Amino acid sequence: MKDKINKRWAVVGLIWAGVIFLTWWNIDTMDRIKSPRERREISHLERQFVQYHSENISRVLKKRALFCQSIESLKLGCLSVENQLRSLATTYDLKAFKTECQPGEDNTGSMPVKLSFHGPFERSLKLMGVLQKDYPYLLIKQVEMIPYDQAGNIKFQILFSYRYRIGSEGLTT
């Protein structure tokens, strides 16, 4: 009687071992099949995303390009910035206009530029608004305002971070 029970337990044990082996093999096979399917699905979803958002992506990339000015050399970039700032100062009738580029020895893509002038407060604020809107590669770091005279003129000292990219595309404004 014990032999029959032992044989039955052995058979049950072999059946369960077979079931466990087949379950493991089935899961492994599903993982191997699922992995390429998931990659195809992810790739398909990425293509759909890019197609759907291509206009937004290109607009963001164009905006990003505006945050650095493409220049041929650091000296030409500095001269370009000085001329643009001088033109704006003339437009807003600002006096004692002075720019000072401070190129460093490392090419990090950023250079400090100091701007000083004096003039009416309203025109000076308009100039700063134009700088923020139309010259995104000139990041205003520090502004110092000092009363200049009794007529309401204020002396401004502005420190910019001029961001540039040296390349063969030429100047972009």
Rosetta blueprint (number, residue, H / E / L):
1 M L
2 K H
3 D H
4 K H
5 I H
6 N H
7 K H
8 R H
9 W H
10 A H
11 V H
12 V H
13 G H
14 L H
15 I H
16 W H
17 A H
18 G H
19 V H
20 I H
21 F H
22 L H
23 T H
24 W H
25 W H
26 N H
27 I H
28 D H
29 T H
30 M H
31 D H
32 R H
33 I H
34 K H
35 S H
36 P H
37 R H
38 E H
39 R H
40 R H
41 E H
42 I H
43 S H
44 H H
45 L H
46 E H
47 R H
48 Q H
49 F H
50 V H
51 Q H
52 Y H
53 H L
54 S H
55 E H
56 N H
57 I H
58 S H
59 R H
60 V H
61 L H
62 K H
63 K H
64 R H
65 A H
66 L H
67 F L
68 C L
69 Q E
70 S E
71 I E
72 E L
73 S L
74 L H
75 K H
76 L H
77 G H
78 C H
79 L H
80 S H
81 V H
82 E H
83 N H
84 Q H
85 L H
86 R H
87 S H
88 L H
89 A H
90 T H
91 T H
92 Y L
93 D L
94 L L
95 K E
96 A E
97 F E
98 K E
99 T E
100 E E
101 C E
102 Q L
103 P L
104 G L
105 E L
106 D L
107 N L
108 T L
109 G L
110 S E
111 M E
112 P E
113 V E
114 K E
115 L E
116 S E
117 F E
118 H E
119 G E
120 P E
121 F H
122 E H
123 R H
124 S H
125 L H
126 K H
127 L H
128 M H
129 G H
130 V H
131 L H
132 Q H
133 K H
134 D H
135 Y L
136 P L
137 Y L
138 L E
139 L E
140 I E
141 K E
142 Q E
143 V E
144 E E
145 M E
146 I E
147 P E
148 Y L
149 D L
150 Q L
151 A L
152 G L
153 N E
154 I E
155 K E
156 F E
157 Q E
158 I E
159 L E
160 F E
161 S E
162 Y E
163 R E
164 Y E
165 R E
166 I E
167 G L
168 S L
169 E L
170 G L
171 L L
172 T L
173 T L
